[in-house]
Every structure is written in structure tokens, then in C-alpha cells.
């Protein structure tokens, strides 16, 4: 059976070198495509359904970690999830975390000796893949890596008030009244029990300013106030969803964060 791989790398020369090395070390492997960034990688992976993903960690627009997380959210559970190999040149903490996880990493510049070990591991994984093993493995990897790739520790001064636009007015919203934050294109929606407003602060910059004992990220685009969560359950697709005490929405939880609600 043919094994297909997708390479996501923003440096065309490095992508070509990796592809050539893989074809030399693993002639049977088909390079199904290459993507110049994380956003394109997600779309190509969904379209091509490769068996293996080589994701550069640091890419413009969307990192390899963020792309893998989004792909895990959007992947059809009925089909095997690709084995993911992250490529890194700068973050030894991520490398250390990955050594304890289920997948592999390749350190730039890529050596044939190290890549050959990756190829041997991938051959074994592809030969013995369980139907859901790939997705479960990726979730474990991301859970190990996400704390390591956080840009700003959540120890800086906490926000107490959110300044948000409501029409032509600026509304001062106490953070304690926020039920959830949700990223919407260039804005973040601030939802309280009885209203909504927009702010321009990106979610990744907002999160470190929130109290982690109260606010928890549940997906790539959503942060919820845990005090406003009434219950956690599963939908018909088996995904974890949160019911809120004072909002009608059901918030879907990414597989990466679902372990935090198992005891609810």
C-alpha cells in the first residue's frame, strides 16, 4: 500500500531538501504535496488525506503546533489521523517534551542519520496503525508541547476590566462577568450573560492576562470562564461539549483540551 506524506515548510529550499532526503531514504514514500504555511497545510491535509505530516514548528501566520491543533479539531474521526513529525530549529524545550510523547521530531539542519531513525519509526507506525491511534497520539503530543510553546507565561498582571466596543461606545466590562471569549477573524467576541461586545486584542495576547484558575482555553478560538460552565457532555459525534449556566451556546472542546473536563 502506498504511503503518502505532506510537507509544511515556509522555506522552499528546506522543503525541497527534506523531500529529496525522504525520497532517497524511503523510495516507496510518495510526497503528496508541500505547503508554505500552517493555514495551507491544514487545507491540503484535509484535501489530500496523507498518512504522514512533516510540520515545521515556526511558520508565518500559523505555527505547526497551531496547524496540527486545528487539523485535530476538523479531522473526520472515521478516518485514520496522519502521523505527525514536527520539524524544529529553535525550541529545545519542545524537543524535550516530544521525546516523552508518541510522535517524532526532526531537528534542523536535518541529517540523514536522524531522518533515517524517523523513517524507521514511521514505517513501524504505518504498519501497525490502529484506526484512531494517530489522532490519540497527536492529542498527547500537543498536550505535552502546548505549555512549552506558550509565548507569555500566565503570571503577568491580571486584567480586571475589558474595554470593548459596542456600536459607537466603549463599554467597561468586569472580567468576572465574562462567560467566554471567542476569536472571530480580526476581533475577539466578549460574551457576558446578557450581552456581547468586540475587542481587537488577539486571543493569544489576552489569555496570559486572565486568571488560569477561572479561565480555560477549550479550543483554538475559545476561552471559557469555568465558573459559568454548568456541565460537560458529548455530542452525537462523540465530541466534548460544554453547557453554560447563563448562555444558550454549547461550546465544543478540542480533543487537545478535552482531558480537562473528564471529571465534570
Secondary structure, DSSP 4 states (H G I P E B T S, - for coil): --EEEEEE-SSHHHHHHHHHHHHHH-TTEEEEEEESSHHHHHHHHHHH--SEEEEESS-SSS-HHHHHHHHHHHS-TTSPPPEEEEEESS-HHHHHHHTTSSSEEEESSPPHHHHHHHHHHHHHHHHT--TTHHHHHHHHHHHHHHTTT-SS-TTSPPP-EEEEEETTEEEEEEGGGEEEEEEETTEEEEEESS-EEEE-S-HHHHHTTS-TTTEEEEETTEEEEGGGEEEEEE-TTS-EEEEESS---EEEPPTTTGGGGTT-
